[in-house]
Amino acid sequence: MTPLKAQLFFATLTLAVLAASVVLILMRVLAMRRPSARESLNALSAACVPLAALIAAVSMAGSLYFSEVASYLPCTLCWYQRIAMYSLAIILTIAAVRRDTLIRRYSLPLAGIGILISGYHYLLERFPELDTGVCNTTVPCEYVWFEKFGFVTLPFMALVGFIAIFALTSVPSPTTPKE
């Protein structure tokens, strides 16, 4: 796969995951008032951890592809995002295999940290004057390796991955309907 095809593939995948995350978040909000949304969440809850593990693993594979195959040098903030995402890939995969429902204790803080870092990184790409000295001059965090659809960049992809993982692992275990 060429870097251009990989960029398009991962950017398209990012938009699909973003759309699914928005639907999931709306379902969470609606579940408070609508039994049908609550039932849908209950039906989906068993798949949430495996889906989160898949998102983390694909995100990890994508980051490795872009740095090792496409030779896009990761900046300081990219490394911090990788620390969170690679850790999530490992613990979510183990949790999916073990069917561990308590994984949110570990995944939510890591995903939250990832959201903050990748959100800040994405803002730095848009507004370089926000740099607080975190980045170095060799590989500046403001450098945009590519941009698809006018806004999808590497930090944006990471941000969507972290948001999706946060949303999926925060779905509560199935509840019995109140009579």
C-alpha positions in Angstrom: 0.0 0.0 0.0 1.4 3.4 -0.9 1.4 6.2 1.6 -1.3 8.1 -0.4 -3.6 5.1 -0.3 -2.9 4.6 3.4 -3.7 8.3 4.1 -7.0 8.0 2.2 -7.9 4.6 3.9 -7.2 5.8 7.4 -8.8 9.2 6.9 -12.0 7.5 5.6 -11.9 5.0 8.4 -11.5 7.9 10.9 -14.6 9.6 9.5 -16.6 6.3 9.8 -15.4 5.9 13.5 -16.3 9.5 14.2 -19.8 9.1 12.8 -20.3 5.9 14.9 -19.0 7.6 18.0 -21.4 10.5 17.5 -24.3 7.9 17.2 -23.1 6.1 20.3 -22.9 9.3 22.3 -26.4 10.3 21.1 -27.7 6.9 22.2 -26.2 7.4 25.6 -28.0 10.7 26.0 -31.3 9.3 24.6 -31.0 6.2 26.9 -31.9 8.4 29.8 -35.3 9.0 28.4 -36.1 6.5 25.8 -36.3 2.7 26.5 -35.6 1.8 22.9 -32.2 3.6 23.1 -31.5 1.9 26.4 -32.3 -1.4 24.9 -30.0 -0.7 21.9 -27.2 0.2 24.3 -27.7 -3.0 26.3 -27.5 -5.0 23.1 -24.4 -3.2 22.0 -22.6 -3.3 25.4 -21.1 -6.8 25.0 -19.3 -5.7 21.8 -18.0 -2.4 23.2 -14.7 -3.6 24.6 -13.8 -5.8 21.6 -14.6 -2.8 19.3 -12.5 -0.5 21.5 -9.7 -3.0 21.3 -10.0 -3.1 17.5 -9.9 0.6 17.3 -6.8 0.8 19.5 -5.1 -2.0 17.5 -5.8 -0.4 14.1 -4.7 3.0 15.5 -1.4 1.4 16.6 -0.9 -0.3 13.3 -1.6 3.0 11.4 0.8 4.9 13.5 3.5 2.3 13.0 2.8 2.3 9.2 3.1 6.0 8.9 6.4 6.2 10.9 8.1 3.0 9.8 6.9 2.5 6.2 6.0 6.1 5.1 8.8 7.5 7.2 6.8 10.3 8.9 8.9 11.2 11.9 6.8 11.4 15.1 7.0 14.5 17.1 7.0 14.7 20.9 3.2 14.9 21.2 2.9 11.9 18.8 5.1 9.9 21.1 2.9 10.8 24.1 -0.2 9.8 22.1 1.4 6.5 21.2 2.2 5.7 24.8 -1.5 6.0 25.6 -2.8 4.3 22.5 -0.3 1.4 22.5 -1.2 0.8 26.2 -4.9 0.8 25.4 -4.3 -1.7 22.5 -2.7 -4.1 25.0 -5.1 -3.7 27.9 -8.2 -3.6 25.8 -7.2 -6.7 23.9 -6.6 -8.6 27.1 -9.9 -7.3 28.5 -11.8 -8.4 25.4 -10.3 -11.9 25.6 -11.1 -12.1 29.3 -14.4 -10.4 29.0 -13.4 -8.0 31.7 -16.2 -5.5 32.4 -14.1 -3.5 34.8 -11.7 -2.3 32.1 -13.2 1.2 32.2 -11.1 1.8 35.4 -8.0 1.6 33.3 -9.2 2.6 29.8 -11.1 5.8 30.6 -8.1 7.6 32.2 -5.8 6.6 29.4 -8.3 7.6 26.7 -9.0 10.9 28.5 -5.3 11.7 28.6 -5.0 10.8 24.9 -8.0 13.0 24.1 -6.3 16.0 25.8 -2.9 15.4 24.1 -4.2 14.7 20.6 -6.7 17.6 20.9 -3.9 20.0 21.9 -1.8 18.6 19.1 -4.6 19.1 16.5 -5.0 22.7 17.8 -1.2 23.3 17.4 -1.5 22.3 13.8 -4.2 24.9 13.3 -2.8 27.6 15.6 1.0 27.2 15.9 1.2 30.2 18.2 -0.4 28.0 20.9 2.9 26.1 21.3 4.0 26.1 24.9 7.5 24.8 24.2 6.5 21.1 24.3 7.8 20.5 20.8 11.4 20.6 19.5 12.6 22.2 16.3 13.9 18.9 14.8 10.4 17.5 14.4 7.9 20.4 15.2 4.5 19.4 16.4 2.9 22.0 14.1 4.1 20.2 11.0 1.2 18.6 9.0 2.4 15.4 7.2 -0.9 15.2 5.3 -4.4 16.5 5.4 -7.4 14.7 3.9 -10.9 16.1 3.4 -9.6 19.5 4.5 -9.3 18.7 8.2 -8.3 15.0 8.8 -4.6 14.9 10.0 -2.7 12.4 12.1 -3.5 14.1 15.4 -7.2 14.3 14.3 -7.1 10.6 13.6 -5.7 9.9 17.1 -8.2 12.2 18.7 -11.1 10.4 17.1 -9.6 7.0 18.1 -9.4 8.2 21.7 -12.9 9.6 21.7 -14.3 6.3 20.3 -12.5 4.3 22.9 -13.7 6.5 25.6 -17.3 6.4 24.4 -17.2 2.6 23.9 -15.6 1.7 27.2 -17.9 4.0 29.2 -21.0 2.2 28.0 -22.5 0.6 31.1 -23.1 -3.1 31.5 -26.6 -4.2 30.5 -29.4 -3.2 32.9 -32.6 -4.9 33.4 -35.6 -2.8 32.5 -37.6 -1.3 35.3 -41.1 -2.7 35.7 
